Amino acid sequence: MKVNRYADASAFLEATESWLATAEVENNVILGIARSIADGSRTLKEAPYFAAVVDAGQIACCAVRTPPHVVLVTGGPSLGLAALAGDAFDALGQLPGVTGPCQASADFAQAWLALAGGRAAVSMRQRLYKIERVDADWPPIPGRLREATSDDRSLAVKWSAAFSREAIPNRTSEAADTVDRHLKSGTLYLWDNGLPVTMCASPAVGSHTGARINLVYTPPELRRRGYATAAVWSLTRKLLDGGRQHCCIYADLANPISNSIYQRIGYRPVGDFEEYEFAKPHST
């Protein structure tokens, strides 16, 4: 097995995009990040890391990192994930963690610890869901889905930061950059019931085949009124009616409410993902 490291997102996509697209749903985040960097819609303050393992002339697995975040890995053979861990150790020296399909992230984490020392703990478990059509009408919830505008920016940044604190507290929040990127691409939405009550987004996944929904957030005082369900249902239908062949969404397995909501809409499980946080032995 050989690890190829790529200087930029365009070179990475040229080498790996067709392979990644064979499992587009599972690889949607890596595809979306690479494509957004390649087309200039996402700018980074530090150099990213792109790598792929090639075995007998075929891609076996891939890894992407945009500092200061964890490294993202695809599924692949254990030896391939170990090779990626070795290359990432040589290239980066240190990492805050890894996320990917359960076995892949575990294989990478084990190989990383053998090189870097320290310890690893699972910090998040997520389930990836997919839907291809929305069959049933949803009971009416007051309000409507609308695209967010620049007038909504301040509120959206506040809600994006709150979402990060709740959903991914171990990651660095990039609320303003995230909102600005969505506003520029027209992919940020609000459920508006006289005033905005819920937010959601649909970032690019690297192709025109599928779509992903994320950044689903309702402030605590407005929860349990059906707003998030209505927003996700409406955005899912909008995307599918607009020509997307499928939509996908991640749910934290520690949050039974979101998992239940997505399944009631018609989303079905694709697979589980785990994030490991790395720490040195003396860390607390």
N, C-alpha and C positions, 0 to 999 in steps of 0.2 A: 504493500500500500504506500502511496505517495501523497503528501499533503501539498496542495498548491495554494499559495497565498496570493491575493489579488490586490493591486495597488488602489483600485477604486471600484465603485459600485457598478459602473458600466462593464468593466472587464469581468467582474464576478457574474453579472447577469448573462453576459455573452457565453460564459462557460457553463453556467448551471441552471439558467432559467427554464429550459425545456425539461430538465430533470425535476426541478422543484414543482413545475406545473403538473406533473403526473400525480401529485398529491397536493393539489392547490389548496384545499381546505386546511389540511394539517400544516402546510407551510405558508399560510396566508400572511403571517406577521413578517416573516423574513422577506417574502416577495414584496410586500408593501413598503417596508423600510428601504430595501435596496432600490426599488423603483423610484421612491420619493427623493432619495439622495441623487440618483442618476439624472433625474429630470430637473433637479434644482429646487424642488418645492420644499425640501428639508435641508437646512444648513447646519453644520456641526462645528463646534468650537475646538474639537480635538479629532485627530485622524481616526477613522473607523477601522475595524478589523474584519476582513473577509477571507474565508478559507474553505476549501473543499478537499475531501479525500477522494483520490482516484485509484480504483482497483481494476486492473486488466482493461484499462482504457475507459472505464465507466465511473461516473460519479457514485460514491457510496454514501456520503453524508456531508453536511455543510455546517458552518458556524459563522455567525455575524455578531459583531459587538459595536455599539455606538456609545463611547464613554459619556458619562460615568456609569452606565448601566451594566447589568449582568450580560453574559454572553448567551446568545440564542443558538440552540442546536436543533438539527433535524433528527428524525429517526435514522437508524443505521446500525451496522454491525458493531459489536463491542470493541473490536480491534480498531475500527475506524474512529470511534469516539475517543478512544485512548490516544490515537495519533493526533486528533484535533486538540486534545488537552495538552499534549506535548508541544505542539506547535504554538498554541496560545501562550504556554508558559515561556517559551523561548522569545516570543514576540512582545508579550505584555508584562511578564514578570509577576503580576498580581491581578486578581479579579475579585469582585464582590460576590459573585455567584454565577449560577447557570440555570437556565430554564429551557424546557423542551418536553417532548413525550417522556413519560415516566421512566422507562428503561434507559432511554438515551441520556437523560439528565443524570440518572444514577451512575451510568457507566462513565460519563465525563467527570462527575464529581469524584468518583473513586480514583480515577487516573490522575486528576488534578491534585488530590491530597497526597498521593504517593510522591508527587514531585515537589509540591509547595509546602507540605506539612499542614499543621493546623487541624481544623475540624469542619464538618459541614452539617447543616440541619435543614430539613425541609421547612421553608418559610411560607409556602403557598401551594395549595392544590386546586387546580382548575379543571373544569370539564368543558370541552369544546362541543358546541352544538351546530347543527346544520338544518336548513329548511329549504325546500325547493318550491313549495307553493303554500299559500294561505287559503285554506278551504272555508273556514267558518267566519261569519261576521262576528265582531266583538260587541258585547253589550255597550250601548252608548255611554261614554264618559265625557263630562263637560269639557269643552275646549277643542282645539285643533292643532295639528302639526304644522309648523311653519319653519322656513329657513331662517336661521339667525342672521342678523345684520350687524354692522359696525356699532349701531346704537346699543346692542346687547353685549358688547365686548366686556365691559366692567363686570357685569353679573356673571358672564360665562367664565371669566378668569377666576372669580371668587369660587364658583361652583366646581371648576376644574381642580382647583387647589384642594377644596374640601373632598372631592372624589379621591384624589391621590392620598390624602391623609387617612381616609377610611379603607380604601381598597388595596393600596400598595404602599403602606407606611414605611417600608424598608427601602423604597426607591426615591431618588431625587425627583422632586416635582418640577415640571417644566410647563406650568399652567399657561403662562402668557404665550410662549412659543407655540404650544399645542393649539390654543384657541386661535391665534393669528393664522396658523397654517390652515385650519379648518375654515375660517372665514374667507381666506383667499381662494380656497378651492370650492367653496359653497357646499361643504359637507357637515356643517354643524346645524342642529335642529333643536327647536324648543316646542314643548307642548304648552300652548298658550290658552289659559282660561281667564281672559281679561288681562292677566299678567302672566309672565312665564312661570311655570310650576315644575317643569322637568326638562332636562337636557339629555340629548343623545347625539351621536355622531356616526358617520360612515366613512372611515378612512379608506383610501385606495388599497387594494390587495395585490396590485401588480398585473392585473389583467382586466379585460372587460367581461369575463365570464361570471365571476362571483363578486360578492360584496361582504363586508364585515361591519357589524354594528358594535360600537363601544361607547365609553364615556357616558354610560347611563346613570344619571344622578338626579335625585329628588331631595331637596332639603328636608331635614327631619320633621319639621313642623307641618309638612305637606304630604307626608307618606300615608300609606294605607287608604288612599282614595282612588287608586286605579290609574293614576297619571302615568307612571312608568310603563305599566302594561299597555296602555293606550298608545304611548309614544313609540314603543318598540314594535307593537303590532302595526301601526300606521306606517312607520319607516320601512319595516320589512315589506309590507305590501307595495309601497311606493317603489322600492328598489326592484322587486320582482316584476311588477307591472311595467317598469321602465326598461326591461330587457335583461336584467341579471338572471342567470340560471339558478343561482342559489345565494343564500345569505348564511353567514356563520356568526357565532357570538360565543364568548367565553363567560363562564360563571364560576365564581369562587365556591368550591364545594363546602366551605364553612357557612355559606349563606343559602339556607334551604328555600328562602322566599324567591330569590332570583331564579334558582334552578326550576322551581315549580312554575313560575310565570312563563318562562321561555318554553317549557314543555306544553303548557296549556295553549300557547299560541300555535304550536305545531313543530317546534324545534326538536330534533332528535340527536342523541349523543353520538359523537364521532370517536372520541378518545379522551383520555385524561393526561394532563400535563402537571409537572411538578417543578417548583423552583427551589434550588438549594442556595442557602446563604453560607459563604465561606468566612471563617474566622480563625485567627491565630490562637494557639492554646491559652495565651494570657488574656485574651479578650473576654469581656464580661457581657 
